[in-house]
Amino acid sequence: MNTNKYAGIYTALLTPFDNNNKINEKALEKLVKYNIDKGVKGFYVCGSTGEAFMLTTDERKYVMEIVKSVAPNHTLIAHIGSIHEDEAAKLAIQAKDLSYDVVSSVTPFYYKFSFEEIKNYYFRLADSADLPMLVYYIPVFSGVSMGINEMKSFLTDDRFIGIKFTSNDFFTLEQAKAAFPDKVVFNGFDEMFLAGLSMGADGGIGSTYNFMADKYIKIQELFKSGKIEEAQQIQKEANRITALLCKIGVMQAEKEVLNQLGFDFGICRHPFGEISSENKEIIAKEIVPYLA
Ligand code: MN9
């Protein structure tokens, strides 16, 4: 069974904006406290879900500061990834200054970088951060696919603690965990959390955790005690909701859920659009009443 010190459930925080499109500090503080009360192990800060690539470097630093101020004793992972490598390095240093536990980066995207270039990007950042590095693997968004051999080139290095694995290639996940049992692997697709656990994931990092962390904590507990059917039942309940979120637009819908729960998260930044009143109605009737 997993005993990795990083194992557990981490909320991939959404970023709240006010009516002037500025970061809403109070709303973020409230959500972090709410997730702490639910029992999460920590937070993944400014990842895809946090609209990282639509924030300035200063805004990313500001979000990191807010989260640290409310959760000083939780495990905090700063996503610092950017294809502007100097900005990523700057964020890495800021994460260190703010006493974050781990830095993480998406694989550099958009241009078709070679694996050698990708590797050098990570190694340079791992050095500038002087913090443990978690590779953020998300081929569907980044366009970068890796197999076990590519993953090995990170996991054999002491500076790398593991992988945030947002892919349904569970065979590779299993191979990574089998070859490196002491490294941490986080499941990235919430709707497949139980599957990820069964193939060796040590926990999960997810966007639907913002308001359903309790469900994933429970799934992991049940999995550990061998109560698989009960775990499946909760995964199924969560997935009914996640399917609706995906249909509407995941992050836009998640912010609307939080708004309806009283968190004042506003809307996503452009180019994301607003969701329709019909979809708000669906969220009110088919999602919000089912959240604890
Ligand atoms: O942080 C999230 N990944 C992305 C993880 O948004 C790309 C997931 O939580 C998904 O939003 C979720 C729905 O597909 O699993």
Residues whose N, C-alpha, C, O or C-beta is under 5 A from the ligand:
A	BS01	MN9	A12 S48 T49 G188 F189 D190 E191 I205 G206 S207 T208 V250
